[in-house]
Amino acid sequence: MRGGRLGRTEGEKRVFGVDGGRREGGVLMKIPVKVRYRLWLECDDEYVFGNGVCALLLGVDELGSLKKAAESLGMPYRGAWGRIHKAEEALGVALLDRPSDRQKGVALTEDGRRFLEFFQRLDKACGQHIASILEEFPLTCLEVDGVGH
């Protein structure tokens, strides 16, 4: 019995070809499959820091302005400010140093730089770990138990 786009159903298991294909009637059919992941940090089950905040902090570090960083990402300033403020509130630290003279722009605080570097290192390590698992994965087919996986 076919299980739609998710592969062939055998009893309660769906069978996927890990080598980028799907087996149907004993014949390997090529389908484009990629393993992807997204990393983010949460406090009390709420998103506080991820790729968006990371990109904003990198932009501020490079451009010296939250407005310019937001514009470079195609994000409204208000939305960018909201993300930074939410992260700062949840983490209990200031990520950006805002001088009283608006002409001077903004810069990362020590904590902001530390969170940025931590997130980048963690993201890189997760990506490397996933890549190493995919290189070592010995099976020719992946079985996922249960319906809806």
LUMZA-835224 format. One record per residue: residue in one letter; x, y, z of N, C-alpha, C, O in turn. Coordinates in steps of 0.2 Angstrom, whole numbers, plus 5000, padded with zeros to 4 digits. Layout:
// LUMZA-835224
AXYZXYZXYZXYZ
...
//
This chain:
// LUMZA-835224
M500449945000500050005000500450065000500950075004
R500350114996500750174996500550225001499950225004
G501050255004500950305009500950375007501250425011
G500750395000500850464998501550484997501950444995
R501650544998502350574997502850555002503450555000
L502650525007503050505013503350435012503650405016
G503250405006503550335005503050285005502450295005
R503250225005502850165005502750135012503150135016
T502150125013501950095020501950025020501649985016
E502349995025502349925026502049915033502449925038
G501449895034501149885041501149955044500749995041
E501449965049501450025053502150065052502250115055
K502550045047503150075045503150115038502850085034
R503450165038503550205031504250195030504750195034
V504450175023505150155021505350215017505050235012
F505950235018506250295014506950265012507250235016
G507150285006507850275004508250325006508150385004
V508750315010509250355013509650385008509950445008
D509750345002510250364997509950414992510150424986
G509350444994509050494990508550464986508250504981
G508350404987507850374983507250344987507350334993
R506750324984506150284987506150224983506150224977
R506050174987505950104984505250094983504850094987
E505050074977504350064975504349994970504650004965
G504049944973504049884969504749854968504949824963
G505249864973505949844972506349884968506949874967
V506149944965506449984961506650054964506150084967
L507250074965507450134968507250194964507450194958
M506850234966506650294963506950354966506950364972
K507250394962507650454965507150514967506750534963
I507250534973506850594975507350634979507750614982
P507250704978507750754981507550754989507050784991
V508050734993507950735000508550765003509150755002
K508450815007508950855011508850845018508250855020
V509350845022509250845030509450925031509950945029
R508950955035509051025037508851025044508550985047
Y509151085047509051095054509051165055509351205051
R508751185060508751255063508851255070508551215074
L509251295072509451305079509251365082509251415079
W508951365088508751425092508751415099508751355101
L508751465103508751465110508151485113507851535110
E507851455118507251465121507351475128507751455132
C506851525131506851525138506051525140505651555137
D505951475144505251465146504751445140504251475139
D505051405136504751385129504551435125504151425120
E504951495125504851545121505551565117506051565120
Y505451575110506051585106506351655109506051705110
V507051655110507351715111507951725107508151785106
F508251675104508851695101508951635095508951575097
G509051655089509151615083509451645078509851695079
N509351625072509651645066509551725065509951765063
G508951745066508751815065509051865070509351915067
V509051845076509451885081510151885079510551935080
C510451825078511151825076511351865070511851905070
A510951865065511051905059511051975061511452015058
L510551995065510452065067511152095071511352145069
L511352045075511952065079512552075075512952115075
L512652025070513152025065513152095061513652125060
G512552115059512452175055512652235059512952285057
V512452235066512552295070513352295071513652355071
D513652235072514352235073514752265066515252295067
E514452245060514752275054514552345052515052385050
L513952365053513752425051513652475056513552535055
G513652455063513652505068512952535069512852585073
S512452505066511752535067511252475066511252435062
L510752475071510252425071509752445065509552395062
K509652505063509252525057509552495051509252465047
K510252505050510552485044510552405044510552375039
A510652375050510752305050510052275048509952225044
A509452305050508852285049508652295041508452245038
E508852345039508752365031509152315027508852295022
S509752295029510152245025509852175025509952135021
L509452165030509052095030508352105028508052055028
G508152165025507452175023506952165028506452145027
M507152185034506752185040506552255043506952295043
P505952265045505752335047506152345054506252295058
Y506352405055506752425061506352405067506652375072
R505652415067505252405073505252325075505352315081
G505252285070505352215071505952195073506052155078
A506552225071507152205073507252235080507552195084
W507052295082507052315089506752265093506952255099
G506152245091505752205095506052135097506052115102
R506352105092506752045093507352055097507452015102
I507752105097508252115101508052135108508252105113
H507552175109507252185116506952125119507052115125
K506652085115506352015118506951975120506851945126
A507451965116508051925118508351955125508551915129
E508452025125508752055131508352035137508652025142
E507652045136507252035142507251965145507351955151
A507251915140507251845142507951825145507951785149
L508451845142509151825144509351865150509851845154
G509051925151509251965157509952005156510252025161
V510152015150510752055148510652095142510152085138
A510952155142510952195136511452165131511952145132
L511152165125511552135119511852195115512352185112
L511552255116511752315112511952365117511552375122
D512452405116512552465119512352525116512552535110
R511852555119511552615115511752685119511552695124
P512252715116512452775119511952825118511452825114
S511952875123511452925123511452975117510952995115
D512052975114512053015108511952975102512352925100
R511352975099511052935093511552935087511552895083
Q511952995087512352995081512952945081513252935076
K513052925087513652875088513452805086513852755085
G512852785085512652725083512652675089512552695095
V512552605087512552555093513152505092513452505086
A513352475097513852425096513652365101513152365105
L513952305100513752245104514052255111514652285111
T513752235116514052235123514452175123514452125118
E514852165129515252105130514752045130514951995127
D514152045133513651995133513451975126513351925124
G513252035122513052025116513551985111513351945108
R514152005112514651975108514751895110514851855106
R514751885117514751815120514151775117514351715115
F513551805117512951765115513051745107512951695105
L513251795104513351785096513851735095513751695091
E514451735098514951685097514751615099514951565096
F514451615105514151555108513651525103513751465101
F513251565100512751535095513051515089512851455086
Q513551555086513851535080514251465081514251425077
R514651465087514951395088514551335089514651285086
L513951345092513551295093513151275087513151215085
D513051325083512751305076513151275072513051225068
K513851295072514351255068514451185070514451145066
A514451175077514551105079513951065078514051005076
C513351085078512751045076512851025069512650975067
G512951075065513051065058513551005056513450965052
Q514151015059514650965058514450895061514650845058
H514150895067513950835069513450795065513450735064
I512950835062512450805058512750785051512650725049
A513250825049513650805043514050735044514050695040
S514350725050514750665051514250605052514450555050
I513650615055513150565055512950545048512950485047
L512850585044512650575037513150535033513050495029
E513750555034514350515031514450445033514550405030
E514250435040514350365043513750325043513750265044
F513150355040512550315041512550255036512650265030
P512650195039512750135035512150105031512150055027
L511550125033510950095031510750115023510950175021
T510450075020510250095013509450115013509250135008
C509150105019508450125019508350145026508550115031
L507950195027507750215034507050205035506550215031
E506850165041506250155043506050195049506350205054
V505450225048505150275053504550235056504050235053
D504550225063503950185066503450235066503450295067
G502850205066502250245067501950285061502350295056
V501350305061501050335056501150415057501150435062
G501250445052501350525052502050545053502150605054
H502450505053503150525054503450545047504050565047
//
